[in-house]
């Protein structure tokens, strides 16, 4: 995992072209895994179950998704929710057909 300690962005054009740039980074021996699986939510008429897990924190959180709206960022596992929201924002057009089919047809 790369950690930016100082000068972040000063090595990127056009700033670095005009002013030069320097950064200080460090790496640590850490890693993260993520997977996204679509599954039917149990106990509700329609919707998909989204389960967020942090094995290192021994924490999990489940959401039932009935539409393709971002998750609210409050409570626990906010980083996980933020990543899901970013995936939704950046890849919505790729996800919509599959997710909407699952939502409508179960």
N, C-alpha and C positions, 0 to 999 in steps of 0.2 A: 504494500500500500504506500502510495506516495503522499507525503505531507508537505504542503507549501508553507514555509515559515516566514518568508519575507520577499517582497518585490513582485508578488504575483501579478502577472499581466504586463509588467514592464519589458518583457522580452517578446512581446507580440506587436507586429506591425499595426498601425503606423507609429505608435509611440516609440518603439525601439529604433525605427528609421530616423526619427527626429532627435531623440534624446539619448539613444543607447539604452541599454537595459541590463539588469542583473537580478538574479533570483537566488534564493537559498531554499533548497529542498532536502528532505531526508526520506529514507524509506525504512519501513519496519516490516518484519516478517509476520504479516497479518493477511487475512484473506476473508472474502465474503462469498456466500453462495445465495442464489435466488432462483426460484422457479415460480411459474405462474400456471396454475391448473384451473380449468373451468369445471365446476360441478354444480349439480342441482341442490338448491337449499332445501333441507328437510323441514317439515312443519309449516311451510307456507305454500300458498297456491302457485305463485310464480316468483321467480327471482333466482339469482345465482349466489352461491356461497363463496365469499372471499375470506380466506383464513390467513392471517399474518402471524408469523412466528419468528421469534428471536431465540435461537437455541442457547446462545451464550448468556442471555438474561433469564432463561427459562420462563419466557412470557409468550403469550399468544392472545390473539384477538380475532373475533369473527364478525363479519359484516354480511348482511344480505343486500345484494345489489339489485334494485328493481329498474334502474335506468343507468345511463352512462355518465353520471355526474361525479365530480371529484369527491373524495372522502374528506370530511371535516378534520382539520388538524388541531386536535386537542386530546388530552388524556395521555394514554401510553402508546408506544410504538409510532410516534409521529414521523420519524425518519422513514419507516416502512410505508406509511400512508403517503408521504410526500413523493416517494419513488413511484408508487402506484399512480398517483395523480400525474406525474411527469410522463409516465408511459402512456397513460390515457390521452394526455395532451398531444404528445408527439406522434403517436401511432393510432389515433382514433379511427382514421379511415381504413386501416388494415384490420382493426379489431371489431368495428361496428357490425359488419355482416354476420360474423360468427357469434358475437355476443348477443346481438338482437335476436337471432334465430333461437339461441338457447333461452333467452328471456321469454320470448313469445311462445315457443313450443314446449319448453321444459324438457 
